[in-house]
């Protein structure tokens, strides 16, 4: 195997296909360090928005019941209020939505009885967002 300036590039040159994510990105993406012109198609399962909304509703009910016992519940409810309207277009500002989800899960970590519900919201909403 020749080693030198005339060594052919070992990187594949062509389209790489088969990248599957759960967001809504279509177009060229960088799949790996050696890839180029990768094509990505994402499919959101039917009812995914409804499941995300249901998980938000469940967490909201739990937080409202704990509002008097945990001051963090108010902050978590504000985060839910900011997340809910963005479900219609989760790809419009995914960075802000990711920040809101992290704020929600961090805040809910202080309330042991809602941690699992907060993680369910995080997972359901993240599944709607484009993969970055």
Backbone torsions as a table, in degrees:
resi	resn	phi	psi	omega
1	UNK	NA	122.4	-178.1
2	UNK	-72.7	138.3	175.9
3	UNK	-120.3	112.2	-179.2
4	UNK	168.2	-164.9	-177.1
5	UNK	-66.4	-27.3	-177.3
6	UNK	-90.1	8.2	178.7
7	UNK	-69.0	127.8	179.8
8	UNK	-66.6	149.3	178.6
9	UNK	-67.5	128.9	-178.4
10	UNK	-83.8	-4.7	179.5
11	UNK	-74.4	135.0	176.2
12	UNK	-67.2	142.3	178.6
13	UNK	-119.7	99.9	-180.0
14	UNK	166.6	-178.0	-178.3
15	UNK	-77.3	139.3	174.0
16	UNK	-107.8	127.4	-177.5
17	UNK	-119.6	164.1	174.6
18	UNK	105.5	12.5	177.3
19	UNK	-84.3	124.9	-178.8
20	UNK	-122.6	125.8	175.4
21	UNK	-130.8	170.5	-175.8
22	UNK	-101.3	11.9	-180.0
23	UNK	-96.1	-145.1	-178.3
24	UNK	-137.3	39.9	179.0
25	UNK	-88.6	135.4	171.5
26	UNK	-131.4	130.1	178.6
27	UNK	133.0	-171.1	-176.2
28	UNK	-71.5	138.0	176.0
29	UNK	-139.5	162.2	175.3
30	UNK	-98.2	107.6	-173.7
31	UNK	-83.2	-35.1	-178.9
32	UNK	-156.1	170.1	-176.3
33	UNK	-59.8	-29.7	-176.6
34	UNK	-98.1	-1.7	-173.3
35	UNK	-92.6	162.6	175.2
36	UNK	-150.0	146.4	177.7
37	UNK	54.4	42.5	178.6
38	UNK	-72.3	143.8	179.2
39	UNK	-109.7	133.8	-176.2
40	UNK	-125.9	130.4	175.6
41	UNK	-126.4	129.6	-178.1
42	UNK	-114.1	145.3	-179.7
43	UNK	-128.6	123.2	175.5
44	UNK	-96.2	124.2	-177.5
45	UNK	-62.9	145.1	175.8
46	UNK	-58.7	136.5	179.1
47	UNK	86.0	0.6	-178.3
48	UNK	-64.7	-38.1	178.2
49	UNK	-66.9	-39.4	177.8
50	UNK	-63.7	-40.8	178.3
51	UNK	-65.4	-38.6	177.6
52	UNK	-64.8	-43.6	179.0
53	UNK	-64.5	-38.3	177.6
54	UNK	-64.3	-40.2	179.4
55	UNK	-68.6	-33.9	176.1
56	UNK	-66.6	-43.4	179.1
57	UNK	-61.7	-42.4	178.9
58	UNK	-62.4	-46.8	179.9
59	UNK	-64.8	-39.3	179.0
60	UNK	-59.9	-44.6	179.3
61	UNK	-62.3	-41.8	178.8
62	UNK	-64.5	-43.1	-178.9
63	UNK	-67.0	-40.0	179.3
64	UNK	-64.1	-33.8	178.2
65	UNK	-70.2	-26.2	-177.7
66	UNK	-100.5	1.5	-174.9
67	UNK	-51.9	-40.2	-177.1
68	UNK	-77.4	-23.3	-175.7
69	UNK	-96.1	-23.6	-177.3
70	UNK	-131.5	114.8	179.1
71	UNK	-64.9	-22.5	178.9
72	UNK	-67.2	-20.7	-178.6
73	UNK	-61.1	-36.1	178.8
74	UNK	-62.3	-45.2	-179.9
75	UNK	-65.4	-39.7	178.3
76	UNK	-65.4	-38.2	176.9
77	UNK	-64.9	-37.4	176.6
78	UNK	-64.9	-38.8	177.2
79	UNK	-63.9	-41.7	176.6
80	UNK	-62.6	-38.7	177.7
81	UNK	-62.4	-31.7	178.9
82	UNK	-80.6	-30.6	-177.9
83	UNK	-77.6	-43.6	-173.5
84	UNK	-51.3	-49.3	-177.7
85	UNK	-68.3	-17.5	-178.1
86	UNK	-84.6	-4.4	-179.5
87	UNK	-66.1	-26.8	179.8
88	UNK	-66.9	-31.0	-180.0
89	UNK	-141.6	70.8	-175.4
90	UNK	-66.9	-16.0	-179.5
91	UNK	-92.7	0.6	-178.3
92	UNK	-72.1	-36.1	176.4
93	UNK	-149.2	72.2	-174.0
94	UNK	-64.0	-30.3	179.0
95	UNK	-62.8	-44.8	178.7
96	UNK	-66.4	-39.8	179.5
97	UNK	-65.7	-40.3	177.0
98	UNK	-62.2	-41.0	178.6
99	UNK	-62.6	-43.4	179.0
100	UNK	-63.1	-39.9	178.5
101	UNK	-65.9	-39.8	177.7
102	UNK	-66.4	-39.6	176.6
103	UNK	-61.2	-43.4	179.6
104	UNK	-60.8	-50.9	-176.2
105	UNK	-68.9	-34.7	177.4
106	UNK	-66.5	-43.3	179.1
107	UNK	-65.2	-42.9	-178.4
108	UNK	-71.4	-17.5	178.0
109	UNK	-63.2	-23.0	178.1
110	UNK	-81.0	-6.3	-179.9
111	UNK	-120.2	93.0	-172.3
112	UNK	-53.6	-33.1	-174.9
113	UNK	-75.9	-6.9	-179.3
114	UNK	-120.9	4.9	-176.9
115	UNK	-59.3	-46.1	-178.6
116	UNK	-64.8	-40.6	178.3
117	UNK	-65.3	-37.7	177.8
118	UNK	-66.1	-39.5	176.8
119	UNK	-65.8	-34.8	177.2
120	UNK	-64.6	-41.5	176.3
121	UNK	-62.8	-46.9	-179.3
122	UNK	-56.7	-47.8	-179.2
123	UNK	-65.6	-43.5	-177.6
124	UNK	-66.1	-40.8	-179.5
125	UNK	-74.9	-39.8	178.9
126	UNK	-61.2	-34.3	178.4
127	UNK	-63.5	-21.5	179.5
128	UNK	-85.9	-17.2	-171.7
129	UNK	-88.5	155.7	175.7
130	UNK	-67.8	144.4	176.8
131	UNK	-77.5	133.7	179.9
132	UNK	-113.4	NA	NA
